[in-house]
C-alpha cells in the first residue's frame, strides 16, 4: 500500500535531485556576479558574469559531487520504501547527511545546494520502510 508520507518523501527527494542537477548548467548560464564601473564622463557600465566565467570550470566538480550524493540518497531511499532494503535506507540516509555536510562546508557554493540538502534530509526522515527484506 502506498502512503501519503511515502509520496511526500519521493516528491521532496526528487525535487532535491532536480535542484542539484540544475546547478550544473546554471553555473554556466545564470549570472552569479555583478558589478559596475563609472567613467569620468558620467557613464556607468553594469556587468554580470557566471560562476564558471569568474571561477573557472573547476567549480563544476563540487556541483557534480552534490548531484552524485543526491542521486545516491534518492536511489537508497527509493529502495528502502519500495522493497524494504535496509542497505538502501542506510545508503540514502548517509548520502543525505554527506550532502548536507558538503553544502555547509563548501560555504558560498554550498549555499546553492543547501535547499536540496534540506529537501533530501526531510525526505530521508519521511521515507517509510516497506516490509523489511534484504536485497
C-alpha positions as CSV (number, residue, x, y, z in Angstrom):
1,X,0.0,0.0,0.0
2,X,1.3,3.4,-0.9
3,X,1.2,6.1,1.8
4,X,0.9,9.8,1.5
5,X,4.1,10.1,3.6
6,X,5.9,7.9,1.0
7,X,4.7,10.1,-1.8
8,X,5.9,13.3,0.0
9,X,9.3,11.7,0.6
10,X,9.5,10.7,-3.1
11,X,8.5,14.2,-4.2
12,X,10.9,16.0,-1.9
13,X,13.8,13.8,-2.8
14,X,13.0,14.1,-6.5
15,X,12.9,17.9,-6.3
16,X,16.2,17.8,-4.4
17,X,17.8,15.8,-7.2
18,X,16.4,18.1,-9.8
19,X,17.7,21.1,-7.9
20,X,21.3,19.7,-7.8
21,X,21.1,18.7,-11.4
22,X,20.0,22.3,-12.4
23,X,23.1,23.7,-10.6
24,X,25.5,22.4,-13.2
25,X,24.0,24.2,-16.3
26,X,23.2,27.1,-14.0
27,X,26.9,27.6,-13.3
28,X,27.5,28.1,-17.0
29,X,24.5,30.2,-17.9
30,X,23.0,32.1,-14.9
31,X,24.6,35.4,-13.7
32,X,26.1,35.0,-10.3
33,X,28.3,38.1,-10.1
34,X,27.6,41.7,-10.9
35,X,29.5,44.9,-10.9
36,X,29.5,48.3,-12.2
37,X,32.1,50.9,-13.1
38,X,31.9,54.6,-13.8
39,X,33.8,56.8,-16.0
40,X,34.8,60.4,-15.7
41,X,32.3,61.3,-18.4
42,X,29.4,60.1,-16.2
43,X,28.7,56.8,-17.9
44,X,28.1,53.8,-15.7
45,X,28.7,50.3,-17.0
46,X,26.9,47.3,-15.4
47,X,28.4,43.9,-15.8
48,X,27.4,40.3,-14.9
49,X,29.2,37.0,-15.0
50,X,28.6,33.4,-14.3
51,X,30.2,31.1,-11.7
52,X,32.2,29.4,-14.5
53,X,33.1,32.7,-16.0
54,X,34.7,34.0,-12.8
55,X,35.9,30.9,-11.1
56,X,36.6,28.6,-14.0
57,X,35.4,25.1,-14.8
58,X,36.7,23.6,-11.6
59,X,33.6,24.9,-9.9
60,X,31.6,22.1,-11.7
61,X,33.4,19.4,-9.6
62,X,31.7,20.3,-6.3
63,X,28.4,20.7,-8.1
64,X,28.8,17.2,-9.6
65,X,29.5,15.9,-6.1
66,X,26.3,17.4,-4.9
67,X,24.4,15.7,-7.8
68,X,26.1,12.3,-7.1
69,X,25.2,12.4,-3.4
70,X,21.6,13.4,-4.1
71,X,21.2,10.6,-6.6
72,X,22.6,8.0,-4.2
73,X,20.3,9.3,-1.5
74,X,17.3,9.2,-3.8
75,X,18.1,5.7,-5.0
76,X,18.7,4.4,-1.5
77,X,15.5,5.9,-0.1
78,X,13.6,4.5,-3.0
79,X,15.0,1.0,-2.4
80,X,14.0,1.3,1.2
81,X,10.5,2.4,0.5
82,X,9.8,0.2,-2.4
83,X,11.5,-3.1,-1.4
84,X,12.3,-2.7,2.3
85,X,16.1,-2.6,1.7
86,X,17.9,-1.8,4.9
87,X,21.1,-1.2,3.0
88,X,19.2,1.3,0.8
89,X,17.9,3.2,3.8
90,X,21.4,3.3,5.3
91,X,22.9,4.5,2.0
92,X,20.2,7.0,1.5
93,X,20.5,8.4,5.0
94,X,24.3,8.6,4.9
95,X,24.3,10.2,1.4
96,X,21.7,12.8,2.6
97,X,23.9,13.6,5.6
98,X,27.0,13.9,3.5
99,X,25.1,16.2,1.1
100,X,24.1,18.4,4.0
101,X,27.7,18.4,5.4
102,X,29.1,19.2,1.9
103,X,26.6,22.0,1.4
104,X,27.6,23.6,4.7
105,X,31.4,23.1,4.4
106,X,31.7,24.4,0.9
107,X,30.5,27.8,2.1
108,X,29.2,30.1,-0.7
109,X,29.0,27.3,-3.3
110,X,27.2,25.1,-0.9
111,X,24.7,27.8,-0.2
112,X,23.3,26.9,-3.6
113,X,22.9,23.2,-2.7
114,X,21.6,23.8,0.8
115,X,17.9,23.8,-0.3
116,X,18.4,20.4,-2.0
117,X,20.2,19.1,1.1
118,X,17.2,20.1,3.3
119,X,14.7,18.6,0.9
120,X,16.5,15.3,0.8
121,X,17.2,15.2,4.5
122,X,13.5,15.7,5.2
123,X,12.7,13.0,2.6
124,X,15.0,10.7,4.5
125,X,13.1,11.3,7.6
126,X,9.7,10.8,5.9
127,X,10.6,7.7,3.9
128,X,8.5,4.8,5.1
129,X,10.1,1.3,5.2
130,X,8.4,-1.4,3.2
131,X,8.1,-4.9,4.8
132,X,11.8,-5.3,5.5
133,X,13.7,-7.9,3.5
134,X,17.3,-7.5,2.4
135,X,18.1,-7.2,-1.3
